[in-house]
Amino acid sequence: MSRIRRVVGLLLATASLYTSVVLADSPSPFISSIAIERASGATGALPESLTATLHVSDPARTAASLSHIAELDVVSTGDASVRVRFGPRPTLASPADERFLRSTWVVDFAEDAVRSLATGFANPDGARPTPAELEHFVFDHIDDKTYSRSFDLASRVAAMRQGDCTEHAVLLTALARINGYSARIVFGNVIIDIDDGLFAYGHAWTEIYDGESWRILDATMVPGDAEPARTRYLPIGFLGDEGPGYVLSMFELVNAMPTRISDVRGSP
């Protein structure tokens, strides 16, 4: 048991290092800020479908991750880049299997803090909350929007009410699962178009299966809060390891993200 505790302690220390190094210059509540440029001559609001060049350290690894994304195509790869075409809200193409319903080390909805929060949010008529209701609830519950946290477990987020996009995604995933929805934590990029200015960030959000398809839910930026901003999501992958080694899984996803996005234009 002491050996397990030492390993977990090392992982948590690594998560703290991740916070101090990766998040140091990040505008709350995102993971990191990423340089982004439109294609030469491109102006106006972003269209529904886009093409863009992702500048990455390992194009083969990033292209492999992106091959599992629905509504996204890898157009080409270069020595340090991947060219992609994608729609406004691409999601990961995988079944809503039983693993996305479990209470885990990270998504620990079996803990009292999460269970109490879920009970207090229950609808009077007994109907389970809709995904949109859960999204808004998490946005309101985390009232200290800060990136001073590392990567808290769902029970700690429920109790502390603090965090950035990772904490919002973790808690929303937990509350979705406790209400019977398949849900997962996704890492990737969000592109925000405000008054013809483009901004891109490393980001985490939640995908919830509503019985028919996976849906992007983002408790960090609930619909309407960023108006007149227009957002585009570019997922890299979901947190596959929700056990004590989750930090390593998170690092793999973060390292597959682009350091720069260029030549952004509408796609025919």
N, C-alpha and C positions, 0 to 999 in steps of 0.2 A: 504493500500500500504506500509506503514512504517513497518508493521508486516512482510510482505513478504520480504522486504529488509533486515530485521534483520535475518530472517531465511536463506536467501541466503548468507548473510555475515557470518553466523555461518558455513554454508556448505563450503564456500571458505576458511575460517580459518582452518576447518578440513582438507581440501585438502592441505593446506600449512603444517600442522602438518604431514600429510601423506608423503609429500616430504622430510621433515627434518628427519623423523624417518626411513621410509622404504627405501628411496633412498640414505641415507647418505653414505653407503659403496658400492653403486652400481657403476659398471663401466659404463660410458656413452656408449651408449644411452639406456640402459635397465632399467627395474623397479628394479630388485634385482638380486644378484648372488645366485645361489643355488648349494649346494654340490651334486656331482654326481659321481658314481662309476660303472665301468663295472662289469659284473659277473666274478667270479674267472676263470682265464684261457682264457677269451675272449680277442682277439686281432684283429688288422686289422681294415679296414674301416667298418663303420656301414652298415649293409645290409638294404634292402628296408623295411622290416618288423621287428619290435622290440617288445620285452616284457621288462617291467621294473616295479619296485616296487616304488610307490609314498608314501612317509611318510607324513601324513597329520594329522591335529588336529581333524577332524571330518570325518571319512571314509564314513559314510552314506551320508553326504552332498556332498562330492566330487564324490562318485560313482553315486549319482543321477544326478549331473551335467554332468558327462561323459556319461551317458546313452543316451544323446541327440547328441552325436558326431558320424558322419558317419565314417566308416573305423577305428573304435576303439571299442574294446571289453573289458569289465571289467571281468577279469579272476577270481578274488577272492578278498575278503576284510578281513582285520584283525583288531586287536584292535586299531591300529594307522597307518594302511597302506591300500593301494589299489593296486592290481596287475593288469596291463593293457597290452593289445596287440594292436599295432597300426601301420598303414602304414606311408609313408613319409609325406603326406600332408592331414591329416584328417580335415574335415570341419563340421560345425554344421548342423544337419539334420532338417531343417525347411523350409517352403515355402518362396519364394521371394515375400512376400505380400507388401501391400501399405505402411506400416509403415517404410520400408527401403528406401522409396523414399522421405520422408518428410524433410522439414527444421525444425529443433528442437532447443531447448535451446543450446545443445552442438554442434550439426551439423547444424550450423546456416547459411546455404548457401544463405539465402535470404538477408543477410547483404551485404552492398556495398563492403566491403573488399574482400569477397569471390567472389562475382559476377564480380568485376573488374579483379580479378586474372583469373577467368575462361574465361572471354572475351579476355584477352590478350593471352591466351593459345590456342584459337580457331584455328583449321586448316584452311588454306587459301581456300581450296575447299569446306568448309562447313561441311565436315564429322566430326562426333564426335570423340574425341580422343579415342584410344583403352585403355583398362585397363593398359596395360604395359606402354603406353606413359604417362598416369596419374601417375603411380608409379614412373617413372624416374623423372617426372617433380617435384613431391613433394620432392623427395630426394634432388634435386638440389636447390629447392626454400628455404628449411630450411637449411640455410648455417651455422648456429651456432648450432652444435650438442651438446646440454647441457642438464643436468637433473636439472638445477636450476629452471625450470618452475614447476608449480604444476600440473595442468591439464587444459590447456587452451582451450577455445572454438575455433571453426574453424576460426571465423573471426579474433580473436586475433593472432592465428598462422599465418594466411595469412599476417597480418600486421607486426608482430614482427620477423618472420622468424627464430624463436628459438624453441628448444625443444628436448625432447627425443622421445622414441617410441610412447608414448601416443599422442603427438602432431602430429607426422607423420601419425598415424592412423586416428586421427580426421580430419585432413585436406584432406587426401586422400579420406576418406568417403564422405566428403562434396563435393569435386570436382567430385567424381563418381556420386553422386545423382543429382547434377546440370546438369550433362550430360546424365541423364536418366537411369543410372544403379542403381539397388537395391544394397545397400551396408550397412555394419554394422561393428562396432568396436568390436574386439575379444580380450579377455584376456586369457593368458595361459603361456606356457613355450616353449622356443626354446632350442634345444640341438644342439650344434655345435661340429663337429668332425674335429679337425685339427691335422694332423700328429700323429694320434692315441691317441691324448689327447682329453678328453671329457670336455665340459663346458656347463653349463645349466644356464638359466636366466629366471626370470619373465619377461614377454614381452607382448606387445600389437601390433596388426596388423589389417589389413582390409580384410574382405571377400567381394568380388564383384560377383554378379550374371551376367554371360556373355550371358544369354539367354538359356543356356543348363544346367549349373551346377554352384555351388558356387566355386570360386577360391580364394586361399590365395594370397594376394598381400602384400608385406612388404616393404614400402617405407623407412624404416630404413636401410634395407640391400637389395638393389636391386640386381638382379641376376648378378653374375660376380664380385661384389665388395668384397665378402668374399672368393674368390677362393684362395687356393684349399680347403676351408672349405666345409663341407657337413652339411646341416641343416635338422633337424627334428622338426616338429611343434606338440605341444600337447595342443590343446585348452581346456579351462575349460568352457567358455561360452561367450556370447556377452553382451554388455552393454544394458540391457533391458530398463532402465530408462534413457532417454536422456533429461529429464526435470531438473528443479532446484535441485531435489534430487539425481542427478546422482552420487554424491560422495558415497552415501550409497550403491547404486548398485555396484559401483566399489569396495568398501570394501568387499562386499559379495563375489565377484569373486576372489579378491586377497587372502582373507582368506581361500578359497577353494583350493588354490595352494599348492603344496608340499613344505615342508621345506628342503627335501632331496630326491634324486632319486638314487636308488641302484639296483644292480643285473641287469644291462642293458645288454641284449644279443639279438642275432638274433632270430627271431621267425619262426618256420617251416611253 
